[in-house]
Amino acid sequence: MFALVDCNSFFCSVEKVFTPGLRGKPVCVAGSNDGNIVALTPEAKALGLHRGDPVFKVRDIINANNVKVFSGNMMLYAAMSRRIVSILRKSIMHVENYSIDESFCDLNGYEEHYDIVEFMRGVADKIMLYTDIPVSVGIAPTKTLAKVGSKFAKQYKGYRSVCAIDTEEKRRKALELFDLADVWGVGRHTFEKLRYYGIKTPLEFADKSEAWVRHNLTKPGWQTWMELNGRPCIDTHEVARNQSICTSRSFGQMVKDFDSVKSAIATFAASCANKLRGQRSVGKMVTVFVGTNRFREDLQQYWNKETVELMTATSDTIEITEAAIEALKRVFVEGVWYKKVGVVISGIQPECPVQLNLFDPIQNREERAELMKVIDRMNHKYGLKTIKLGVEGEDNQPWKVKCEMRTPNYLTDIDELMVVKG
């Protein structure tokens, strides 16, 4: 059996931990430049707010209902996520941190010694006690069904935080009631194809024959069908590794000089490289995209992208940044006011083994890899961006995102520790 531990309204829940008096109140977290709502509580949803709403368009609702809005603070959220995963790993032997707010737990063998529903309910209570973050837990024979269970646990308070899909009757009932579009692994194209064939519920999909599924869907669709029928076959480590990595931001202020855009591209490329090393992967393709503010019709509109293929797949910050800057030179146009740029790493594969190239211009890859490890250790110990490339520039550049409502980094920065006054 697998359990999925999913933090409820995670970004908002973290903010509420450090702001007394917000329990039961509408709370939202805004994304880049405080422009759009990226997370919100059920109380905020009840007011008619939605994820993705531009803040300026819903300002009347926010002001009229005293909705508390915070700027996103990923460092604070990541620090709280690590604490939750630490609690899980002290309670359960095999825990996989799938995303910042989700973790899969392998409960194989636990049912012989525990009532696993009560056991996971105790784990959820412990997380709440130690961090004040509410979680919902789904238990099922596959990870996909566990995700379904966690949604029911979040939606219905009667489950007391834990929903188990552990019988055939429960499986069929859950799939009959669940929204097909919300099934993990059913993307937009798969959803449209299933609806084309008259399939409206996950149960109808699961009841299709294996021959039909293999004939009409791709491998991921077949894997989802298998999981919905209680047969585990998805390796989430492999799923995460195969995804491309993208870092992009809308600028705090529009910029048009090459050096400012280059600084942003270098910063984003370094972030992508760091994420690659974090998941023990390397990438082969570096794509850079640039764009203007589509809402400023009085300015020249421009959007373009360029991809550079590396000779050898790598996670080296220096090499990836150089490739990103080379791509930028090919798409940069003088005189254009840029509002958003980004870097995408694709062609991702495990870091070992890597196919080398006879004509590789970098001959000291082992030493460069050790250098990256040293930099990562120092940044982890002394703080993010303690060591960075000079091309990334200073911290006070105009393109840096606005975060006027950001909560301090209470858990990671000694200069921003919370002060409690008597």
Wavefront OBJ file of the C-alpha trace (Angstrom):
o trace
v 0.000 0.000 0.000
v 1.044 3.584 -0.679
v 0.120 6.743 1.175
v 0.183 10.221 -0.329
v 0.627 12.980 2.236
v -0.607 16.228 0.686
v -0.349 19.547 2.540
v -3.597 21.531 2.446
v -3.293 24.944 0.739
v 0.396 24.652 1.529
v 1.703 28.138 0.706
v -1.209 29.764 2.529
v -0.907 27.354 5.457
v 2.760 28.268 5.915
v 1.901 31.964 5.939
v -0.810 31.365 8.527
v 1.684 29.610 10.814
v 3.614 32.857 11.242
v 0.667 35.278 11.219
v -1.614 34.734 14.215
v -5.323 35.326 13.783
v -5.699 34.066 10.214
v -7.266 30.697 11.039
v -10.556 30.454 9.141
v -9.851 33.709 7.285
v -9.420 34.157 3.496
v -5.733 34.112 2.539
v -3.995 34.317 -0.863
v -0.399 34.060 -2.021
v 0.631 36.097 -5.058
v 3.219 34.969 -7.580
v 5.876 36.796 -9.540
v 5.766 40.593 -8.981
v 2.621 40.117 -6.870
v 0.753 39.902 -10.164
v -1.399 36.761 -9.986
v -2.903 34.591 -7.280
v -0.980 31.297 -7.169
v -2.469 29.808 -3.994
v -5.551 30.463 -1.879
v -7.523 29.012 1.003
v -11.035 27.529 0.722
v -12.355 30.677 2.422
v -10.856 32.784 -0.391
v -12.302 30.466 -3.030
v -15.743 30.886 -1.461
v -15.516 34.618 -2.186
v -15.166 33.936 -5.910
v -11.376 34.156 -6.142
v -9.514 31.655 -8.313
v -5.945 30.532 -8.867
v -4.481 32.601 -11.703
v -6.627 35.700 -11.127
v -4.667 38.945 -11.697
v -4.554 40.716 -8.333
v -5.480 44.100 -9.813
v -8.666 42.660 -11.341
v -9.935 41.233 -8.036
v -8.723 44.062 -5.803
v -12.324 45.057 -4.990
v -13.103 41.557 -3.646
v -9.839 41.526 -1.682
v -10.470 44.905 -0.070
v -14.177 44.348 0.609
v -13.578 41.033 2.383
v -10.301 41.849 4.111
v -8.432 39.096 2.244
v -4.836 38.828 3.423
v -2.431 38.672 0.466
v 1.211 37.588 0.780
v 4.057 37.661 -1.715
v 5.316 34.172 -2.518
v 8.395 33.141 -0.523
v 9.719 29.841 -1.888
v 12.642 29.721 0.543
v 10.261 29.766 3.500
v 7.950 27.183 1.923
v 10.859 24.883 1.038
v 12.196 25.090 4.595
v 8.805 24.104 6.010
v 8.530 21.309 3.436
v 11.857 19.875 4.626
v 10.568 19.846 8.206
v 7.446 17.947 7.192
v 9.464 15.397 5.204
v 11.783 14.977 8.202
v 8.788 14.143 10.414
v 7.565 11.615 7.839
v 10.964 9.927 7.587
v 11.171 9.537 11.352
v 7.826 7.713 11.267
v 8.033 5.749 7.990
v 11.058 4.002 6.512
v 10.495 4.719 2.793
v 9.392 8.280 1.985
v 9.664 9.951 -1.421
v 9.348 13.741 -1.470
v 7.516 14.109 -4.796
v 6.928 17.875 -4.725
v 7.155 20.754 -2.285
v 3.799 19.828 -0.739
v 3.428 16.105 -1.550
v 5.220 12.973 -0.356
v 4.622 9.320 -1.151
v 5.085 6.797 1.656
v 5.601 3.083 1.025
v 3.515 1.255 3.640
v 4.369 -2.249 2.451
v 4.408 -4.480 5.546
v 2.978 -1.886 7.914
v -0.513 -3.386 7.703
v 0.832 -6.481 9.490
v 1.605 -4.446 12.596
v -0.705 -1.423 12.468
v -4.143 -0.274 11.505
v -2.615 1.813 8.721
v -5.501 4.304 8.641
v -5.050 5.092 12.334
v -1.269 4.971 11.905
v -1.327 7.614 9.145
v -3.890 9.635 11.084
v -1.358 9.711 13.917
v 1.341 10.872 11.501
v -0.960 13.640 10.228
v -1.663 14.709 13.807
v 2.074 14.763 14.550
v 2.731 17.015 11.519
v -0.049 19.328 12.690
v 1.336 19.392 16.241
v 4.943 20.062 15.225
v 4.392 22.454 12.287
v 0.731 23.591 12.426
v 0.376 22.516 8.772
v -2.788 20.473 8.027
v -2.348 17.522 5.653
v -4.641 15.129 3.807
v -3.647 11.501 3.343
v -4.773 9.029 0.711
v -4.010 5.314 1.122
v -4.317 2.864 -1.769
v -2.498 0.023 -3.562
v -1.188 2.447 -6.240
v 0.116 6.015 -6.196
v -2.570 7.221 -8.590
v -5.344 5.870 -6.378
v -3.580 7.308 -3.324
v -3.789 10.720 -4.978
v -7.508 10.174 -5.518
v -7.863 9.261 -1.842
v -6.029 12.388 -0.700
v -8.474 14.548 -2.677
v -11.434 12.940 -0.899
v -9.685 13.328 2.465
v -9.213 17.024 1.746
v -12.776 17.528 0.531
v -14.693 15.673 3.261
v -13.959 16.326 6.941
v -15.609 13.046 7.914
v -12.468 11.181 6.837
v -10.524 12.966 9.604
v -7.597 13.656 7.254
v -7.190 10.061 5.969
v -9.087 8.289 3.165
v -8.240 4.678 2.358
v -9.179 3.056 -0.945
v -8.354 -0.463 0.184
v -11.203 -2.591 -1.197
v -12.615 -3.201 -4.668
v -15.918 -1.656 -3.608
v -14.202 1.528 -2.422
v -12.092 1.702 -5.577
v -15.097 1.566 -7.877
v -17.084 4.022 -5.777
v -14.193 6.497 -5.669
v -13.599 6.323 -9.434
v -17.300 6.747 -10.101
v -17.422 9.979 -8.075
v -14.039 11.455 -9.043
v -13.580 14.024 -11.811
v -11.830 12.513 -14.833
v -9.899 15.734 -15.500
v -8.387 15.597 -12.001
v -6.899 12.105 -12.361
v -3.116 12.174 -12.038
v -1.687 11.349 -15.454
v -4.735 12.458 -17.467
v -3.553 15.595 -19.244
v -5.573 17.842 -21.490
v -4.989 15.852 -24.684
v -5.714 12.513 -23.002
v -8.834 13.974 -21.394
v -10.105 15.238 -24.751
v -9.429 11.882 -26.369
v -11.261 9.993 -23.626
v -14.232 12.321 -23.876
v -14.222 11.807 -27.651
v -14.672 8.093 -27.031
v -17.557 8.790 -24.642
v -15.630 8.172 -21.412
v -16.880 10.549 -18.721
v -15.596 9.097 -15.430
v -12.400 7.421 -14.232
v -14.432 4.266 -13.619
v -15.500 4.079 -17.257
v -11.845 4.494 -18.240
v -10.695 1.795 -15.801
v -13.353 -0.612 -17.103
v -12.003 -0.433 -20.659
v -10.104 -3.502 -21.865
v -6.318 -3.454 -21.875
v -6.330 -4.084 -25.629
v -8.471 -0.972 -26.182
v -6.183 1.148 -24.000
v -2.999 -0.043 -25.729
v -4.537 0.605 -29.143
v -5.858 4.106 -28.427
v -3.475 5.600 -25.850
v 0.240 6.027 -25.328
v 2.324 4.360 -22.609
v 1.533 7.004 -19.930
v -2.184 6.505 -20.606
v -1.801 2.743 -20.254
v 0.139 3.235 -16.993
v -2.642 5.422 -15.610
v -5.216 2.767 -16.607
v -3.154 0.106 -14.826
v -2.891 2.219 -11.679
v -6.619 2.946 -11.645
v -7.169 -0.815 -11.683
v -4.976 -1.263 -8.624
v -1.791 -2.413 -10.361
v 1.220 -0.214 -9.483
v 3.496 0.582 -12.420
v 4.514 4.253 -12.175
v 8.023 5.092 -10.988
v 7.671 8.674 -9.774
v 11.446 9.120 -9.662
v 11.450 8.461 -13.397
v 8.508 10.812 -13.953
v 10.263 13.675 -12.165
v 13.521 13.073 -14.003
v 11.926 13.105 -17.432
v 10.346 16.505 -16.950
v 11.997 19.576 -18.390
v 13.200 22.217 -15.949
v 12.114 25.808 -16.461
v 12.977 28.966 -14.543
v 11.301 32.184 -15.674
v 10.075 35.436 -14.170
v 8.256 38.575 -15.141
v 10.500 41.535 -14.416
v 9.806 44.004 -11.640
v 10.553 46.737 -14.190
v 10.837 46.391 -17.944
v 14.415 46.549 -19.235
v 15.880 46.945 -22.713
v 19.660 46.859 -22.270
v 21.455 43.616 -23.067
v 23.436 43.474 -19.811
v 20.287 43.502 -17.655
v 18.621 40.765 -19.706
v 21.869 38.770 -19.700
v 22.040 39.035 -15.906
v 18.495 37.644 -15.613
v 19.219 34.811 -18.058
v 22.408 33.900 -16.171
v 20.519 33.839 -12.866
v 17.794 31.605 -14.259
v 20.310 29.294 -15.967
v 22.159 28.854 -12.667
v 18.876 28.010 -10.955
v 18.111 25.346 -13.582
v 21.578 23.832 -13.188
v 21.134 23.697 -9.423
v 17.797 21.891 -9.833
v 19.439 19.389 -12.191
v 22.094 18.555 -9.618
v 19.439 18.331 -6.930
v 17.693 15.496 -8.789
v 20.997 13.898 -9.890
v 20.380 14.604 -13.549
v 22.042 16.267 -16.513
v 20.561 18.113 -19.481
v 21.405 18.272 -23.174
v 19.328 21.207 -24.487
v 19.266 24.797 -23.240
v 16.386 26.972 -24.467
v 16.056 30.705 -23.819
v 12.853 32.671 -24.452
v 12.243 36.415 -24.227
v 9.067 38.447 -24.419
v 7.580 41.907 -24.035
v 4.576 43.113 -22.027
v 1.535 42.074 -24.055
v -0.631 44.504 -22.090
v 1.415 47.482 -23.279
v 0.012 47.913 -26.768
v 1.794 51.249 -27.023
v 5.157 49.446 -27.074
v 6.740 47.202 -29.689
v 5.650 43.583 -29.191
v 8.205 40.809 -29.524
v 8.548 37.171 -28.506
v 11.201 34.668 -29.532
v 13.144 31.640 -28.352
v 16.366 29.838 -29.244
v 17.783 26.432 -28.311
v 21.431 25.452 -27.965
v 22.346 21.768 -27.935
v 25.258 20.898 -25.672
v 27.945 18.561 -26.911
v 27.766 16.571 -23.656
v 24.825 16.431 -21.237
v 25.750 18.340 -18.092
v 24.582 20.041 -14.902
v 27.582 22.388 -14.793
v 26.387 25.917 -13.975
v 29.154 27.577 -15.965
v 28.560 25.508 -19.105
v 24.765 25.864 -18.992
v 25.015 29.619 -18.376
v 27.393 30.070 -21.312
v 24.972 28.179 -23.574
v 22.038 30.285 -22.322
v 23.888 33.535 -23.022
v 24.793 32.279 -26.511
v 21.089 31.563 -27.146
v 20.169 35.023 -25.821
v 22.535 36.705 -28.278
v 20.608 35.082 -31.133
v 17.186 36.388 -30.050
v 17.970 39.725 -28.408
v 16.728 42.774 -30.317
v 17.984 46.251 -29.474
v 15.438 48.870 -28.412
v 12.777 46.415 -27.233
v 11.437 46.673 -23.682
v 11.516 43.150 -22.218
v 9.076 42.061 -19.520
v 9.692 38.319 -19.168
v 12.495 35.887 -19.978
v 13.181 32.287 -19.058
v 15.511 29.327 -19.399
v 14.376 25.743 -20.076
v 16.570 22.655 -19.736
v 15.442 19.565 -21.651
v 16.923 16.295 -22.825
v 17.223 15.340 -19.164
v 18.793 12.023 -18.207
v 20.425 10.432 -15.121
v 23.808 11.936 -14.259
v 25.486 8.552 -14.548
v 26.368 7.179 -16.984
v 26.784 10.037 -19.477
v 27.855 9.488 -23.075
v 31.054 11.518 -23.591
v 32.125 13.144 -26.848
v 35.548 12.709 -28.435
v 35.592 16.397 -29.428
v 34.390 17.737 -26.069
v 36.213 21.055 -25.475
v 35.967 20.629 -21.693
v 38.690 18.222 -20.628
v 38.424 18.596 -16.850
v 34.823 17.524 -16.274
v 35.635 15.624 -13.071
v 37.229 18.703 -11.531
v 34.339 20.898 -12.679
v 31.872 18.462 -11.098
v 33.746 18.662 -7.797
v 33.687 22.456 -8.026
v 29.901 22.410 -8.395
v 29.609 20.157 -5.327
v 31.719 22.554 -3.261
v 29.651 25.545 -4.378
v 26.409 23.700 -3.561
v 27.663 22.792 -0.088
v 28.708 26.367 0.671
v 25.423 27.814 -0.601
v 23.507 25.276 1.455
v 25.509 26.158 4.568
v 25.742 29.942 4.237
v 22.646 30.764 2.213
v 21.389 30.749 -1.356
v 23.577 32.683 -3.827
v 26.423 33.112 -1.326
v 28.593 32.009 -4.241
v 27.380 32.817 -7.736
v 28.692 33.745 -11.162
v 29.723 37.366 -11.648
v 27.518 37.637 -14.730
v 24.462 37.230 -12.505
v 25.049 40.753 -11.204
v 23.993 42.475 -7.996
v 20.814 41.865 -6.005
v 19.240 45.314 -6.553
v 18.822 45.220 -10.323
v 15.622 46.667 -11.854
v 14.506 43.341 -13.336
v 14.333 41.699 -9.910
v 10.771 40.725 -9.031
v 8.628 42.787 -6.693
v 7.682 41.127 -3.406
v 6.351 43.939 -1.268
v 4.274 41.596 0.935
v 6.899 38.895 1.495
v 7.110 37.169 4.859
v 10.663 37.052 6.285
v 12.673 33.818 6.006
v 12.010 32.856 9.605
v 13.394 29.318 9.249
v 16.571 29.869 7.235
v 17.956 33.377 7.828
v 19.298 34.241 11.278
v 18.835 37.935 10.492
v 15.114 37.368 9.887
v 14.238 35.253 12.912
v 10.814 35.938 14.380
v 10.866 38.167 17.439
v 8.134 37.553 20.014
v 7.455 40.531 22.259
v 5.878 40.102 25.656
l 1 2 3 4 5 6 7 8 9 10 11 12 13 14 15 16 17 18 19 20 21 22 23 24 25 26 27 28 29 30 31 32 33 34 35 36 37 38 39 40 41 42 43 44 45 46 47 48 49 50 51 52 53 54 55 56 57 58 59 60 61 62 63 64 65 66 67 68 69 70 71 72 73 74 75 76 77 78 79 80 81 82 83 84 85 86 87 88 89 90 91 92 93 94 95 96 97 98 99 100 101 102 103 104 105 106 107 108 109 110 111 112 113 114 115 116 117 118 119 120 121 122 123 124 125 126 127 128 129 130 131 132 133 134 135 136 137 138 139 140 141 142 143 144 145 146 147 148 149 150 151 152 153 154 155 156 157 158 159 160 161 162 163 164 165 166 167 168 169 170 171 172 173 174 175 176 177 178 179 180 181 182 183 184 185 186 187 188 189 190 191 192 193 194 195 196 197 198 199 200 201 202 203 204 205 206 207 208 209 210 211 212 213 214 215 216 217 218 219 220 221 222 223 224 225 226 227 228 229 230 231 232 233 234 235 236 237 238 239 240 241 242 243 244 245 246 247 248 249 250 251 252 253 254 255 256 257 258 259 260 261 262 263 264 265 266 267 268 269 270 271 272 273 274 275 276 277 278 279 280 281 282 283 284 285 286 287 288 289 290 291 292 293 294 295 296 297 298 299 300 301 302 303 304 305 306 307 308 309 310 311 312 313 314 315 316 317 318 319 320 321 322 323 324 325 326 327 328 329 330 331 332 333 334 335 336 337 338 339 340 341 342 343 344 345 346 347 348 349 350 351 352 353 354 355 356 357 358 359 360 361 362 363 364 365 366 367 368 369 370 371 372 373 374 375 376 377 378 379 380 381 382 383 384 385 386 387 388 389 390 391 392 393 394 395 396 397 398 399 400 401 402 403 404 405 406 407 408 409 410 411 412 413 414 415 416 417 418 419 420 421 422
